[in-house]
Amino acid sequence: MKDKDYFVLTTNVDHCFQKAGFDKSRLFYTQGDYGLFQCSKPCHRGTYDNEETVKKVVVSQGYCIEEGELTVPEGLT
């Protein structure tokens, strides 16, 4: 897609198009994208990658992320 003029309309919500290197300005997620946050008020069209924030929330709840895998500590199952 490097030298192509493209636009992607997708129902994927898993952030995979951006992870694969697609320009987010050329993507439209009809059902949103779980990998992005946006302003709670419609004051602008910007979106924000949420991976680090989500990881911090998960860890603050007692879960562990080791080598990219989510693990549930004993006692939380």
mmCIF file of the N, C-alpha and C atoms, coordinates in Angstrom:
data_MODEL
# 
_entry.id   MODEL 
# 
loop_
_atom_site.group_PDB 
_atom_site.id 
_atom_site.type_symbol 
_atom_site.label_atom_id 
_atom_site.label_alt_id 
_atom_site.label_comp_id 
_atom_site.label_asym_id 
_atom_site.label_entity_id 
_atom_site.label_seq_id 
_atom_site.pdbx_PDB_ins_code 
_atom_site.Cartn_x 
_atom_site.Cartn_y 
_atom_site.Cartn_z 
_atom_site.occupancy 
_atom_site.B_iso_or_equiv 
_atom_site.pdbx_formal_charge 
_atom_site.auth_seq_id 
_atom_site.auth_comp_id 
_atom_site.auth_asym_id 
_atom_site.auth_atom_id 
_atom_site.pdbx_PDB_model_num 
ATOM 1   N N  . MET A 1 1  ? 0.823   -1.198  0.000  1.00 0.00 ? 1  MET A N  1 
ATOM 2   C CA . MET A 1 1  ? 0.000   0.000   0.000  1.00 0.00 ? 1  MET A CA 1 
ATOM 3   C C  . MET A 1 1  ? 0.868   1.264   0.000  1.00 0.00 ? 1  MET A C  1 
ATOM 4   N N  . LYS A 1 2  ? 2.153   1.089   0.161  1.00 0.00 ? 2  LYS A N  1 
ATOM 5   C CA . LYS A 1 2  ? 3.078   2.208   0.306  1.00 0.00 ? 2  LYS A CA 1 
ATOM 6   C C  . LYS A 1 2  ? 2.874   3.326   -0.721 1.00 0.00 ? 2  LYS A C  1 
ATOM 7   N N  . ASP A 1 3  ? 2.793   2.983   -1.978 1.00 0.00 ? 3  ASP A N  1 
ATOM 8   C CA . ASP A 1 3  ? 2.674   3.995   -3.027 1.00 0.00 ? 3  ASP A CA 1 
ATOM 9   C C  . ASP A 1 3  ? 1.272   4.083   -3.614 1.00 0.00 ? 3  ASP A C  1 
ATOM 10  N N  . LYS A 1 4  ? 0.297   3.551   -2.892 1.00 0.00 ? 4  LYS A N  1 
ATOM 11  C CA . LYS A 1 4  ? -1.082  3.540   -3.376 1.00 0.00 ? 4  LYS A CA 1 
ATOM 12  C C  . LYS A 1 4  ? -1.903  4.626   -2.686 1.00 0.00 ? 4  LYS A C  1 
ATOM 13  N N  . ASP A 1 5  ? -2.880  5.127   -3.419 1.00 0.00 ? 5  ASP A N  1 
ATOM 14  C CA . ASP A 1 5  ? -3.861  6.025   -2.834 1.00 0.00 ? 5  ASP A CA 1 
ATOM 15  C C  . ASP A 1 5  ? -5.002  5.144   -2.336 1.00 0.00 ? 5  ASP A C  1 
ATOM 16  N N  . TYR A 1 6  ? -5.173  5.030   -1.033 1.00 0.00 ? 6  TYR A N  1 
ATOM 17  C CA . TYR A 1 6  ? -6.151  4.100   -0.474 1.00 0.00 ? 6  TYR A CA 1 
ATOM 18  C C  . TYR A 1 6  ? -6.940  4.739   0.661  1.00 0.00 ? 6  TYR A C  1 
ATOM 19  N N  . PHE A 1 7  ? -8.058  4.129   0.969  1.00 0.00 ? 7  PHE A N  1 
ATOM 20  C CA . PHE A 1 7  ? -8.859  4.461   2.142  1.00 0.00 ? 7  PHE A CA 1 
ATOM 21  C C  . PHE A 1 7  ? -9.493  3.158   2.603  1.00 0.00 ? 7  PHE A C  1 
ATOM 22  N N  . VAL A 1 8  ? -9.417  2.875   3.902  1.00 0.00 ? 8  VAL A N  1 
ATOM 23  C CA . VAL A 1 8  ? -9.934  1.620   4.438  1.00 0.00 ? 8  VAL A CA 1 
ATOM 24  C C  . VAL A 1 8  ? -11.155 1.896   5.304  1.00 0.00 ? 8  VAL A C  1 
ATOM 25  N N  . LEU A 1 9  ? -12.243 1.250   4.986  1.00 0.00 ? 9  LEU A N  1 
ATOM 26  C CA . LEU A 1 9  ? -13.459 1.251   5.799  1.00 0.00 ? 9  LEU A CA 1 
ATOM 27  C C  . LEU A 1 9  ? -13.521 -0.128  6.443  1.00 0.00 ? 9  LEU A C  1 
ATOM 28  N N  . THR A 1 10 ? -13.487 -0.175  7.785  1.00 0.00 ? 10 THR A N  1 
ATOM 29  C CA . THR A 1 10 ? -13.393 -1.470  8.446  1.00 0.00 ? 10 THR A CA 1 
ATOM 30  C C  . THR A 1 10 ? -14.351 -1.581  9.626  1.00 0.00 ? 10 THR A C  1 
ATOM 31  N N  . THR A 1 11 ? -14.726 -2.801  9.927  1.00 0.00 ? 11 THR A N  1 
ATOM 32  C CA . THR A 1 11 ? -15.489 -3.079  11.150 1.00 0.00 ? 11 THR A CA 1 
ATOM 33  C C  . THR A 1 11 ? -14.578 -3.655  12.224 1.00 0.00 ? 11 THR A C  1 
ATOM 34  N N  . ASN A 1 12 ? -13.291 -3.825  11.918 1.00 0.00 ? 12 ASN A N  1 
ATOM 35  C CA . ASN A 1 12 ? -12.342 -4.303  12.927 1.00 0.00 ? 12 ASN A CA 1 
ATOM 36  C C  . ASN A 1 12 ? -12.247 -3.287  14.063 1.00 0.00 ? 12 ASN A C  1 
ATOM 37  N N  . VAL A 1 13 ? -12.160 -3.776  15.265 1.00 0.00 ? 13 VAL A N  1 
ATOM 38  C CA . VAL A 1 13 ? -12.032 -2.886  16.428 1.00 0.00 ? 13 VAL A CA 1 
ATOM 39  C C  . VAL A 1 13 ? -10.740 -3.170  17.195 1.00 0.00 ? 13 VAL A C  1 
ATOM 40  N N  . ASP A 1 14 ? -9.852  -3.959  16.609 1.00 0.00 ? 14 ASP A N  1 
ATOM 41  C CA . ASP A 1 14 ? -8.692  -4.462  17.331 1.00 0.00 ? 14 ASP A CA 1 
ATOM 42  C C  . ASP A 1 14 ? -7.395  -3.702  17.085 1.00 0.00 ? 14 ASP A C  1 
ATOM 43  N N  . HIS A 1 15 ? -7.439  -2.578  16.407 1.00 0.00 ? 15 HIS A N  1 
ATOM 44  C CA . HIS A 1 15 ? -6.273  -1.703  16.218 1.00 0.00 ? 15 HIS A CA 1 
ATOM 45  C C  . HIS A 1 15 ? -5.231  -2.305  15.275 1.00 0.00 ? 15 HIS A C  1 
ATOM 46  N N  . CYS A 1 16 ? -5.568  -3.393  14.600 1.00 0.00 ? 16 CYS A N  1 
ATOM 47  C CA . CYS A 1 16 ? -4.578  -4.109  13.780 1.00 0.00 ? 16 CYS A CA 1 
ATOM 48  C C  . CYS A 1 16 ? -4.149  -3.343  12.530 1.00 0.00 ? 16 CYS A C  1 
ATOM 49  N N  . PHE A 1 17 ? -5.010  -2.541  11.950 1.00 0.00 ? 17 PHE A N  1 
ATOM 50  C CA . PHE A 1 17 ? -4.591  -1.786  10.767 1.00 0.00 ? 17 PHE A CA 1 
ATOM 51  C C  . PHE A 1 17 ? -3.464  -0.823  11.136 1.00 0.00 ? 17 PHE A C  1 
ATOM 52  N N  . GLN A 1 18 ? -3.601  -0.128  12.258 1.00 0.00 ? 18 GLN A N  1 
ATOM 53  C CA . GLN A 1 18 ? -2.536  0.783   12.681 1.00 0.00 ? 18 GLN A CA 1 
ATOM 54  C C  . GLN A 1 18 ? -1.281  0.010   13.073 1.00 0.00 ? 18 GLN A C  1 
ATOM 55  N N  . LYS A 1 19 ? -1.441  -1.117  13.758 1.00 0.00 ? 19 LYS A N  1 
ATOM 56  C CA . LYS A 1 19 ? -0.277  -1.929  14.123 1.00 0.00 ? 19 LYS A CA 1 
ATOM 57  C C  . LYS A 1 19 ? 0.472   -2.403  12.883 1.00 0.00 ? 19 LYS A C  1 
ATOM 58  N N  . ALA A 1 20 ? -0.247  -2.601  11.791 1.00 0.00 ? 20 ALA A N  1 
ATOM 59  C CA . ALA A 1 20 ? 0.367   -3.052  10.531 1.00 0.00 ? 20 ALA A CA 1 
ATOM 60  C C  . ALA A 1 20 ? 0.987   -1.899  9.751  1.00 0.00 ? 20 ALA A C  1 
ATOM 61  N N  . GLY A 1 21 ? 0.876   -0.678  10.266 1.00 0.00 ? 21 GLY A N  1 
ATOM 62  C CA . GLY A 1 21 ? 1.531   0.452   9.631  1.00 0.00 ? 21 GLY A CA 1 
ATOM 63  C C  . GLY A 1 21 ? 0.663   1.308   8.736  1.00 0.00 ? 21 GLY A C  1 
ATOM 64  N N  . PHE A 1 22 ? -0.633  1.050   8.693  1.00 0.00 ? 22 PHE A N  1 
ATOM 65  C CA . PHE A 1 22 ? -1.518  1.882   7.890  1.00 0.00 ? 22 PHE A CA 1 
ATOM 66  C C  . PHE A 1 22 ? -1.645  3.265   8.523  1.00 0.00 ? 22 PHE A C  1 
ATOM 67  N N  . ASP A 1 23 ? -1.697  4.281   7.704  1.00 0.00 ? 23 ASP A N  1 
ATOM 68  C CA . ASP A 1 23 ? -1.867  5.659   8.158  1.00 0.00 ? 23 ASP A CA 1 
ATOM 69  C C  . ASP A 1 23 ? -3.265  5.822   8.738  1.00 0.00 ? 23 ASP A C  1 
ATOM 70  N N  . LYS A 1 24 ? -3.347  6.221   10.031 1.00 0.00 ? 24 LYS A N  1 
ATOM 71  C CA . LYS A 1 24 ? -4.664  6.287   10.663 1.00 0.00 ? 24 LYS A CA 1 
ATOM 72  C C  . LYS A 1 24 ? -5.575  7.340   10.040 1.00 0.00 ? 24 LYS A C  1 
ATOM 73  N N  . SER A 1 25 ? -5.009  8.298   9.322  1.00 0.00 ? 25 SER A N  1 
ATOM 74  C CA . SER A 1 25 ? -5.854  9.289   8.650  1.00 0.00 ? 25 SER A CA 1 
ATOM 75  C C  . SER A 1 25 ? -6.543  8.691   7.422  1.00 0.00 ? 25 SER A C  1 
ATOM 76  N N  . ARG A 1 26 ? -6.158  7.475   7.034  1.00 0.00 ? 26 ARG A N  1 
ATOM 77  C CA . ARG A 1 26 ? -6.766  6.800   5.890  1.00 0.00 ? 26 ARG A CA 1 
ATOM 78  C C  . ARG A 1 26 ? -7.651  5.636   6.320  1.00 0.00 ? 26 ARG A C  1 
ATOM 79  N N  . LEU A 1 27 ? -8.015  5.616   7.606  1.00 0.00 ? 27 LEU A N  1 
ATOM 80  C CA . LEU A 1 27 ? -8.836  4.529   8.147  1.00 0.00 ? 27 LEU A CA 1 
ATOM 81  C C  . LEU A 1 27 ? -10.124 5.091   8.720  1.00 0.00 ? 27 LEU A C  1 
ATOM 82  N N  . PHE A 1 28 ? -11.209 4.352   8.539  1.00 0.00 ? 28 PHE A N  1 
ATOM 83  C CA . PHE A 1 28 ? -12.468 4.686   9.197  1.00 0.00 ? 28 PHE A CA 1 
ATOM 84  C C  . PHE A 1 28 ? -12.989 3.426   9.862  1.00 0.00 ? 28 PHE A C  1 
ATOM 85  N N  . TYR A 1 29 ? -13.109 3.478   11.171 1.00 0.00 ? 29 TYR A N  1 
ATOM 86  C CA . TYR A 1 29 ? -13.582 2.339   11.960 1.00 0.00 ? 29 TYR A CA 1 
ATOM 87  C C  . TYR A 1 29 ? -15.070 2.537   12.227 1.00 0.00 ? 29 TYR A C  1 
ATOM 88  N N  . THR A 1 30 ? -15.913 1.780   11.563 1.00 0.00 ? 30 THR A N  1 
ATOM 89  C CA . THR A 1 30 ? -17.354 1.989   11.723 1.00 0.00 ? 30 THR A CA 1 
ATOM 90  C C  . THR A 1 30 ? -17.844 1.658   13.125 1.00 0.00 ? 30 THR A C  1 
ATOM 91  N N  . GLN A 1 31 ? -17.109 0.796   13.843 1.00 0.00 ? 31 GLN A N  1 
ATOM 92  C CA . GLN A 1 31 ? -17.512 0.412   15.193 1.00 0.00 ? 31 GLN A CA 1 
ATOM 93  C C  . GLN A 1 31 ? -16.506 0.876   16.237 1.00 0.00 ? 31 GLN A C  1 
ATOM 94  N N  . GLY A 1 32 ? -15.657 1.817   15.883 1.00 0.00 ? 32 GLY A N  1 
ATOM 95  C CA . GLY A 1 32 ? -14.643 2.294   16.810 1.00 0.00 ? 32 GLY A CA 1 
ATOM 96  C C  . GLY A 1 32 ? -13.407 1.413   16.783 1.00 0.00 ? 32 GLY A C  1 
ATOM 97  N N  . ASP A 1 33 ? -12.479 1.701   17.695 1.00 0.00 ? 33 ASP A N  1 
ATOM 98  C CA . ASP A 1 33 ? -11.224 0.971   17.781 1.00 0.00 ? 33 ASP A CA 1 
ATOM 99  C C  . ASP A 1 33 ? -10.837 0.881   19.246 1.00 0.00 ? 33 ASP A C  1 
ATOM 100 N N  . TYR A 1 34 ? -10.738 -0.340  19.767 1.00 0.00 ? 34 TYR A N  1 
ATOM 101 C CA . TYR A 1 34 ? -10.405 -0.534  21.175 1.00 0.00 ? 34 TYR A CA 1 
ATOM 102 C C  . TYR A 1 34 ? -9.004  -0.049  21.520 1.00 0.00 ? 34 TYR A C  1 
ATOM 103 N N  . GLY A 1 35 ? -8.165  0.191   20.539 1.00 0.00 ? 35 GLY A N  1 
ATOM 104 C CA . GLY A 1 35 ? -6.802  0.653   20.778 1.00 0.00 ? 35 GLY A CA 1 
ATOM 105 C C  . GLY A 1 35 ? -6.681  2.158   20.859 1.00 0.00 ? 35 GLY A C  1 
ATOM 106 N N  . LEU A 1 36 ? -7.805  2.861   20.777 1.00 0.00 ? 36 LEU A N  1 
ATOM 107 C CA . LEU A 1 36 ? -7.775  4.324   20.779 1.00 0.00 ? 36 LEU A CA 1 
ATOM 108 C C  . LEU A 1 36 ? -8.718  4.909   21.825 1.00 0.00 ? 36 LEU A C  1 
ATOM 109 N N  . PHE A 1 37 ? -8.282  6.005   22.399 1.00 0.00 ? 37 PHE A N  1 
ATOM 110 C CA . PHE A 1 37 ? -9.163  6.842   23.219 1.00 0.00 ? 37 PHE A CA 1 
ATOM 111 C C  . PHE A 1 37 ? -9.504  8.060   22.386 1.00 0.00 ? 37 PHE A C  1 
ATOM 112 N N  . GLN A 1 38 ? -10.635 8.664   22.706 1.00 0.00 ? 38 GLN A N  1 
ATOM 113 C CA . GLN A 1 38 ? -10.961 9.949   22.108 1.00 0.00 ? 38 GLN A CA 1 
ATOM 114 C C  . GLN A 1 38 ? -11.577 10.819  23.185 1.00 0.00 ? 38 GLN A C  1 
ATOM 115 N N  . CYS A 1 39 ? -11.643 12.076  22.934 1.00 0.00 ? 39 CYS A N  1 
ATOM 116 C CA . CYS A 1 39 ? -12.193 13.036  23.879 1.00 0.00 ? 39 CYS A CA 1 
ATOM 117 C C  . CYS A 1 39 ? -13.649 12.675  24.189 1.00 0.00 ? 39 CYS A C  1 
ATOM 118 N N  . SER A 1 40 ? -14.038 12.795  25.454 1.00 0.00 ? 40 SER A N  1 
ATOM 119 C CA . SER A 1 40 ? -15.416 12.459  25.835 1.00 0.00 ? 40 SER A CA 1 
ATOM 120 C C  . SER A 1 40 ? -16.411 13.508  25.352 1.00 0.00 ? 40 SER A C  1 
ATOM 121 N N  . LYS A 1 41 ? -15.919 14.676  25.019 1.00 0.00 ? 41 LYS A N  1 
ATOM 122 C CA . LYS A 1 41 ? -16.751 15.716  24.407 1.00 0.00 ? 41 LYS A CA 1 
ATOM 123 C C  . LYS A 1 41 ? -16.308 15.837  22.949 1.00 0.00 ? 41 LYS A C  1 
ATOM 124 N N  . PRO A 1 42 ? -17.210 16.107  22.053 1.00 0.00 ? 42 PRO A N  1 
ATOM 125 C CA . PRO A 1 42 ? -16.792 16.195  20.645 1.00 0.00 ? 42 PRO A CA 1 
ATOM 126 C C  . PRO A 1 42 ? -16.115 17.531  20.313 1.00 0.00 ? 42 PRO A C  1 
ATOM 127 N N  . CYS A 1 43 ? -15.042 17.839  21.056 1.00 0.00 ? 43 CYS A N  1 
ATOM 128 C CA . CYS A 1 43 ? -14.377 19.130  20.840 1.00 0.00 ? 43 CYS A CA 1 
ATOM 129 C C  . CYS A 1 43 ? -13.321 19.081  19.734 1.00 0.00 ? 43 CYS A C  1 
ATOM 130 N N  . HIS A 1 44 ? -12.886 17.878  19.350 1.00 0.00 ? 44 HIS A N  1 
ATOM 131 C CA . HIS A 1 44 ? -11.947 17.728  18.236 1.00 0.00 ? 44 HIS A CA 1 
ATOM 132 C C  . HIS A 1 44 ? -12.009 16.295  17.732 1.00 0.00 ? 44 HIS A C  1 
ATOM 133 N N  . ARG A 1 45 ? -11.343 16.054  16.600 1.00 0.00 ? 45 ARG A N  1 
ATOM 134 C CA . ARG A 1 45 ? -11.409 14.743  15.955 1.00 0.00 ? 45 ARG A CA 1 
ATOM 135 C C  . ARG A 1 45 ? -10.214 13.858  16.306 1.00 0.00 ? 45 ARG A C  1 
ATOM 136 N N  . GLY A 1 46 ? -9.319  14.321  17.164 1.00 0.00 ? 46 GLY A N  1 
ATOM 137 C CA . GLY A 1 46 ? -8.112  13.573  17.488 1.00 0.00 ? 46 GLY A CA 1 
ATOM 138 C C  . GLY A 1 46 ? -8.399  12.295  18.276 1.00 0.00 ? 46 GLY A C  1 
ATOM 139 N N  . THR A 1 47 ? -7.528  11.320  18.125 1.00 0.00 ? 47 THR A N  1 
ATOM 140 C CA . THR A 1 47 ? -7.598  10.087  18.903 1.00 0.00 ? 47 THR A CA 1 
ATOM 141 C C  . THR A 1 47 ? -6.214  9.832   19.500 1.00 0.00 ? 47 THR A C  1 
ATOM 142 N N  . TYR A 1 48 ? -6.174  9.000   20.528 1.00 0.00 ? 48 TYR A N  1 
ATOM 143 C CA . TYR A 1 48 ? -4.942  8.759   21.256 1.00 0.00 ? 48 TYR A CA 1 
ATOM 144 C C  . TYR A 1 48 ? -4.741  7.262   21.473 1.00 0.00 ? 48 TYR A C  1 
ATOM 145 N N  . ASP A 1 49 ? -3.546  6.785   21.187 1.00 0.00 ? 49 ASP A N  1 
ATOM 146 C CA . ASP A 1 49 ? -3.223  5.396   21.447 1.00 0.00 ? 49 ASP A CA 1 
ATOM 147 C C  . ASP A 1 49 ? -3.367  5.149   22.946 1.00 0.00 ? 49 ASP A C  1 
ATOM 148 N N  . ASN A 1 50 ? -4.022  4.057   23.329 1.00 0.00 ? 50 ASN A N  1 
ATOM 149 C CA . ASN A 1 50 ? -4.295  3.836   24.749 1.00 0.00 ? 50 ASN A CA 1 
ATOM 150 C C  . ASN A 1 50 ? -3.540  2.651   25.355 1.00 0.00 ? 50 ASN A C  1 
ATOM 151 N N  . GLU A 1 51 ? -2.605  2.048   24.630 1.00 0.00 ? 51 GLU A N  1 
ATOM 152 C CA . GLU A 1 51 ? -1.954  0.825   25.099 1.00 0.00 ? 51 GLU A CA 1 
ATOM 153 C C  . GLU A 1 51 ? -1.294  0.996   26.464 1.00 0.00 ? 51 GLU A C  1 
ATOM 154 N N  . GLU A 1 52 ? -0.499  2.030   26.646 1.00 0.00 ? 52 GLU A N  1 
ATOM 155 C CA . GLU A 1 52 ? 0.197   2.206   27.926 1.00 0.00 ? 52 GLU A CA 1 
ATOM 156 C C  . GLU A 1 52 ? -0.775  2.473   29.071 1.00 0.00 ? 52 GLU A C  1 
ATOM 157 N N  . THR A 1 53 ? -1.814  3.258   28.816 1.00 0.00 ? 53 THR A N  1 
ATOM 158 C CA . THR A 1 53 ? -2.814  3.545   29.852 1.00 0.00 ? 53 THR A CA 1 
ATOM 159 C C  . THR A 1 53 ? -3.564  2.283   30.243 1.00 0.00 ? 53 THR A C  1 
ATOM 160 N N  . VAL A 1 54 ? -3.961  1.476   29.272 1.00 0.00 ? 54 VAL A N  1 
ATOM 161 C CA . VAL A 1 54 ? -4.686  0.240   29.565 1.00 0.00 ? 54 VAL A CA 1 
ATOM 162 C C  . VAL A 1 54 ? -3.795  -0.716  30.355 1.00 0.00 ? 54 VAL A C  1 
ATOM 163 N N  . LYS A 1 55 ? -2.527  -0.812  29.997 1.00 0.00 ? 55 LYS A N  1 
ATOM 164 C CA . LYS A 1 55 ? -1.602  -1.669  30.748 1.00 0.00 ? 55 LYS A CA 1 
ATOM 165 C C  . LYS A 1 55 ? -1.504  -1.212  32.206 1.00 0.00 ? 55 LYS A C  1 
ATOM 166 N N  . LYS A 1 56 ? -1.402  0.077   32.434 1.00 0.00 ? 56 LYS A N  1 
ATOM 167 C CA . LYS A 1 56 ? -1.326  0.602   33.804 1.00 0.00 ? 56 LYS A CA 1 
ATOM 168 C C  . LYS A 1 56 ? -2.589  0.275   34.597 1.00 0.00 ? 56 LYS A C  1 
ATOM 169 N N  . VAL A 1 57 ? -3.742  0.384   33.964 1.00 0.00 ? 57 VAL A N  1 
ATOM 170 C CA . VAL A 1 57 ? -5.014  0.071   34.629 1.00 0.00 ? 57 VAL A CA 1 
ATOM 171 C C  . VAL A 1 57 ? -5.059  -1.412  35.001 1.00 0.00 ? 57 VAL A C  1 
ATOM 172 N N  . VAL A 1 58 ? -4.666  -2.279  34.068 1.00 0.00 ? 58 VAL A N  1 
ATOM 173 C CA . VAL A 1 58 ? -4.680  -3.727  34.311 1.00 0.00 ? 58 VAL A CA 1 
ATOM 174 C C  . VAL A 1 58 ? -3.766  -4.074  35.488 1.00 0.00 ? 58 VAL A C  1 
ATOM 175 N N  . VAL A 1 59 ? -2.563  -3.534  35.494 1.00 0.00 ? 59 VAL A N  1 
ATOM 176 C CA . VAL A 1 59 ? -1.607  -3.806  36.574 1.00 0.00 ? 59 VAL A CA 1 
ATOM 177 C C  . VAL A 1 59 ? -2.131  -3.247  37.903 1.00 0.00 ? 59 VAL A C  1 
ATOM 178 N N  . SER A 1 60 ? -2.762  -2.082  37.873 1.00 0.00 ? 60 SER A N  1 
ATOM 179 C CA . SER A 1 60 ? -3.282  -1.500  39.118 1.00 0.00 ? 60 SER A CA 1 
ATOM 180 C C  . SER A 1 60 ? -4.408  -2.336  39.719 1.00 0.00 ? 60 SER A C  1 
ATOM 181 N N  . GLN A 1 61 ? -5.017  -3.202  38.921 1.00 0.00 ? 61 GLN A N  1 
ATOM 182 C CA . GLN A 1 61 ? -6.090  -4.078  39.406 1.00 0.00 ? 61 GLN A CA 1 
ATOM 183 C C  . GLN A 1 61 ? -5.557  -5.427  39.892 1.00 0.00 ? 61 GLN A C  1 
ATOM 184 N N  . GLY A 1 62 ? -4.230  -5.589  39.916 1.00 0.00 ? 62 GLY A N  1 
ATOM 185 C CA . GLY A 1 62 ? -3.631  -6.795  40.449 1.00 0.00 ? 62 GLY A CA 1 
ATOM 186 C C  . GLY A 1 62 ? -3.246  -7.847  39.428 1.00 0.00 ? 62 GLY A C  1 
ATOM 187 N N  . TYR A 1 63 ? -3.471  -7.581  38.173 1.00 0.00 ? 63 TYR A N  1 
ATOM 188 C CA . TYR A 1 63 ? -3.093  -8.521  37.125 1.00 0.00 ? 63 TYR A CA 1 
ATOM 189 C C  . TYR A 1 63 ? -1.640  -8.280  36.726 1.00 0.00 ? 63 TYR A C  1 
ATOM 190 N N  . CYS A 1 64 ? -1.061  -9.214  36.004 1.00 0.00 ? 64 CYS A N  1 
ATOM 191 C CA . CYS A 1 64 ? 0.327   -9.096  35.562 1.00 0.00 ? 64 CYS A CA 1 
ATOM 192 C C  . CYS A 1 64 ? 0.390   -9.198  34.046 1.00 0.00 ? 64 CYS A C  1 
ATOM 193 N N  . ILE A 1 65 ? 1.329   -8.468  33.476 1.00 0.00 ? 65 ILE A N  1 
ATOM 194 C CA . ILE A 1 65 ? 1.611   -8.587  32.047 1.00 0.00 ? 65 ILE A CA 1 
ATOM 195 C C  . ILE A 1 65 ? 3.068   -8.996  31.943 1.00 0.00 ? 65 ILE A C  1 
ATOM 196 N N  . GLU A 1 66 ? 3.296   -10.216 31.481 1.00 0.00 ? 66 GLU A N  1 
ATOM 197 C CA . GLU A 1 66 ? 4.647   -10.748 31.365 1.00 0.00 ? 66 GLU A CA 1 
ATOM 198 C C  . GLU A 1 66 ? 4.873   -11.223 29.942 1.00 0.00 ? 66 GLU A C  1 
ATOM 199 N N  . GLU A 1 67 ? 5.894   -10.669 29.296 1.00 0.00 ? 67 GLU A N  1 
ATOM 200 C CA . GLU A 1 67 ? 6.230   -11.020 27.912 1.00 0.00 ? 67 GLU A CA 1 
ATOM 201 C C  . GLU A 1 67 ? 5.025   -10.886 26.989 1.00 0.00 ? 67 GLU A C  1 
ATOM 202 N N  . GLY A 1 68 ? 4.248   -9.850  27.188 1.00 0.00 ? 68 GLY A N  1 
ATOM 203 C CA . GLY A 1 68 ? 3.091   -9.574  26.352 1.00 0.00 ? 68 GLY A CA 1 
ATOM 204 C C  . GLY A 1 68 ? 1.859   -10.395 26.659 1.00 0.00 ? 68 GLY A C  1 
ATOM 205 N N  . GLU A 1 69 ? 1.931   -11.239 27.668 1.00 0.00 ? 69 GLU A N  1 
ATOM 206 C CA . GLU A 1 69 ? 0.798   -12.100 28.046 1.00 0.00 ? 69 GLU A CA 1 
ATOM 207 C C  . GLU A 1 69 ? 0.191   -11.630 29.355 1.00 0.00 ? 69 GLU A C  1 
ATOM 208 N N  . LEU A 1 70 ? -1.122  -11.611 29.416 1.00 0.00 ? 70 LEU A N  1 
ATOM 209 C CA . LEU A 1 70 ? -1.842  -11.260 30.637 1.00 0.00 ? 70 LEU A CA 1 
ATOM 210 C C  . LEU A 1 70 ? -1.939  -12.504 31.518 1.00 0.00 ? 70 LEU A C  1 
ATOM 211 N N  . THR A 1 71 ? -1.491  -12.384 32.751 1.00 0.00 ? 71 THR A N  1 
ATOM 212 C CA . THR A 1 71 ? -1.604  -13.503 33.683 1.00 0.00 ? 71 THR A CA 1 
ATOM 213 C C  . THR A 1 71 ? -2.393  -13.050 34.902 1.00 0.00 ? 71 THR A C  1 
ATOM 214 N N  . VAL A 1 72 ? -3.184  -13.961 35.405 1.00 0.00 ? 72 VAL A N  1 
ATOM 215 C CA . VAL A 1 72 ? -4.020  -13.692 36.577 1.00 0.00 ? 72 VAL A CA 1 
ATOM 216 C C  . VAL A 1 72 ? -3.309  -14.267 37.804 1.00 0.00 ? 72 VAL A C  1 
ATOM 217 N N  . PRO A 1 73 ? -2.978  -13.430 38.771 1.00 0.00 ? 73 PRO A N  1 
ATOM 218 C CA . PRO A 1 73 ? -2.316  -13.953 39.972 1.00 0.00 ? 73 PRO A CA 1 
ATOM 219 C C  . PRO A 1 73 ? -3.230  -14.889 40.754 1.00 0.00 ? 73 PRO A C  1 
ATOM 220 N N  . GLU A 1 74 ? -2.610  -15.804 41.498 1.00 0.00 ? 74 GLU A N  1 
ATOM 221 C CA . GLU A 1 74 ? -3.391  -16.705 42.330 1.00 0.00 ? 74 GLU A CA 1 
ATOM 222 C C  . GLU A 1 74 ? -4.247  -15.877 43.264 1.00 0.00 ? 74 GLU A C  1 
ATOM 223 N N  . GLY A 1 75 ? -5.443  -16.363 43.519 1.00 0.00 ? 75 GLY A N  1 
ATOM 224 C CA . GLY A 1 75 ? -6.380  -15.672 44.404 1.00 0.00 ? 75 GLY A CA 1 
ATOM 225 C C  . GLY A 1 75 ? -7.361  -14.771 43.666 1.00 0.00 ? 75 GLY A C  1 
ATOM 226 N N  . LEU A 1 76 ? -7.073  -14.456 42.427 1.00 0.00 ? 76 LEU A N  1 
ATOM 227 C CA . LEU A 1 76 ? -7.997  -13.631 41.632 1.00 0.00 ? 76 LEU A CA 1 
ATOM 228 C C  . LEU A 1 76 ? -8.825  -14.471 40.673 1.00 0.00 ? 76 LEU A C  1 
ATOM 229 N N  . THR A 1 77 ? -8.602  -15.769 40.646 1.00 0.00 ? 77 THR A N  1 
ATOM 230 C CA . THR A 1 77 ? -9.358  -16.626 39.714 1.00 0.00 ? 77 THR A CA 1 
ATOM 231 C C  . THR A 1 77 ? -10.631 -17.113 40.340 1.00 0.00 ? 77 THR A C  1 
# 
